[in-house]
Amino acid sequence: MTTKKTLFIVTETEFSYNDEVYSAEGSGGTPLQAFHTQDEAEKFVKKQTIKWLTGIELAGYGYAVEDIFHKAPSCLSQELQNTFFDGDTWGLDELLSDKTSKADRESIADAMRIKPYAIHKVSVG
């Protein structure tokens, strides 16, 4: 009797550009790494997402703030959180700079609707 094992495969989302914004392709992404636990995979995704946020222009990933975020990043002041969805996407690029702390990048990653990495649960064996 063969025991099936569960693996958690992390894939990198492939984005395509349509002369206006980047959007995720439906291909499932490029496999990066396999993990034995979901917790390990989630930690890897968090680390990779923070790296991904270095040097990108968030405004290029949606027509409206709601396309990119499902909530206002907690690193913003309460006043900015209250008005976060009132502005256009071009103000988003001010969120990320060389001076943005790791904690703030984590806050931004947590609030994002777009997912540059995904976890797929598979059974093998």
C-alpha positions as CSV (number, residue, x, y, z in Angstrom):
1,M,0.0,0.0,0.0
2,T,1.4,3.3,-1.0
3,T,0.9,6.3,1.2
4,K,0.1,9.5,-0.6
5,K,2.0,12.6,0.4
6,T,0.8,16.1,0.2
7,L,3.0,18.8,-1.2
8,F,2.4,22.5,-1.5
9,I,3.8,23.9,-4.8
10,V,4.5,27.6,-5.0
11,T,4.1,29.1,-8.4
12,E,5.0,32.5,-9.8
13,T,2.1,34.3,-11.5
14,E,2.8,35.3,-15.0
15,F,1.6,38.8,-15.9
16,S,1.0,40.1,-19.4
17,Y,0.9,43.8,-20.4
18,N,-1.9,45.1,-22.7
19,D,-0.4,48.6,-23.3
20,E,-2.2,49.9,-20.2
21,V,-1.9,47.5,-17.3
22,Y,-0.4,44.2,-16.3
23,S,-2.9,41.3,-15.7
24,A,-2.5,37.8,-14.5
25,E,-2.5,35.1,-17.2
26,G,-4.6,32.0,-16.5
27,S,-1.8,29.5,-17.1
28,G,-1.3,28.7,-13.4
29,G,2.2,30.2,-13.3
30,T,5.7,28.9,-13.2
31,P,6.5,26.3,-10.4
32,L,9.2,27.6,-8.1
33,Q,9.4,25.3,-5.1
34,A,7.7,22.5,-3.3
35,F,7.1,22.3,0.5
36,H,5.9,19.6,2.8
37,T,3.7,22.0,4.9
38,Q,1.4,24.8,3.9
39,D,3.0,27.0,6.6
40,E,6.4,26.7,5.0
41,A,4.9,27.6,1.6
42,E,3.1,30.6,3.0
43,K,6.3,31.9,4.6
44,F,8.1,31.5,1.3
45,V,5.3,33.3,-0.6
46,K,5.4,36.2,1.9
47,K,9.2,36.5,1.6
48,Q,9.0,36.4,-2.2
49,T,6.1,38.9,-2.4
50,I,8.1,41.4,-0.3
51,K,11.0,40.9,-2.8
52,W,8.6,41.3,-5.7
53,L,7.5,44.7,-4.3
54,T,11.0,46.0,-4.7
55,G,11.3,48.0,-7.9
56,I,7.8,47.6,-9.4
57,E,5.3,50.2,-10.2
58,L,2.0,49.2,-8.5
59,A,0.0,51.6,-10.6
60,G,0.7,49.4,-13.6
61,Y,-1.3,46.5,-12.2
62,G,-4.8,48.0,-12.3
63,Y,-7.1,50.7,-13.5
64,A,-8.4,51.5,-10.0
65,V,-7.0,51.1,-6.5
66,E,-9.6,48.4,-6.0
67,D,-8.1,46.3,-8.8
68,I,-4.8,46.1,-6.8
69,F,-5.9,46.2,-3.1
70,H,-8.7,44.6,-1.1
71,K,-8.0,46.9,1.9
72,A,-5.9,49.9,2.8
73,P,-2.4,48.9,4.0
74,S,-2.2,49.2,7.8
75,C,1.2,51.0,7.5
76,L,-0.8,54.1,6.3
77,S,-2.0,56.7,8.8
78,Q,-5.6,56.4,9.8
79,E,-6.5,59.5,7.7
80,L,-4.8,58.0,4.6
81,Q,-6.5,54.6,5.2
82,N,-9.9,56.4,5.2
83,T,-9.3,58.0,1.8
84,F,-7.1,55.3,0.3
85,F,-9.7,54.1,-2.3
86,D,-10.7,57.7,-3.2
87,G,-7.5,58.4,-5.3
88,D,-6.3,57.0,-8.6
89,T,-3.6,54.3,-9.0
90,W,-0.8,56.8,-9.8
91,G,-0.5,57.7,-6.2
92,L,0.3,54.1,-5.3
93,D,3.8,54.3,-6.6
94,E,4.5,56.6,-3.6
95,L,3.9,53.6,-1.3
96,L,7.1,51.9,-2.5
97,S,10.5,53.4,-2.5
98,D,14.0,52.4,-1.5
99,K,13.2,53.8,1.9
100,T,10.0,51.6,2.4
101,S,10.7,49.4,5.5
102,K,10.3,45.7,5.4
103,A,7.4,46.0,7.9
104,D,5.6,48.5,5.6
105,R,6.2,46.2,2.6
106,E,4.6,43.3,4.6
107,S,1.6,45.6,5.3
108,I,1.3,46.4,1.6
109,A,1.7,42.8,0.6
110,D,-1.0,41.7,3.0
111,A,-3.5,44.3,1.6
112,M,-2.9,43.4,-2.1
113,R,-5.6,41.8,-4.2
114,I,-3.1,40.9,-6.9
115,K,-1.0,37.8,-6.0
116,P,2.4,37.4,-7.6
117,Y,2.7,33.9,-6.1
118,A,0.2,31.1,-5.5
119,I,0.2,27.9,-3.5
120,H,-1.2,24.7,-5.0
121,K,-1.9,21.7,-2.8
122,V,-1.1,18.4,-4.6
123,S,-1.1,14.7,-3.6
124,V,1.7,12.5,-4.9
125,G,2.5,8.9,-4.6
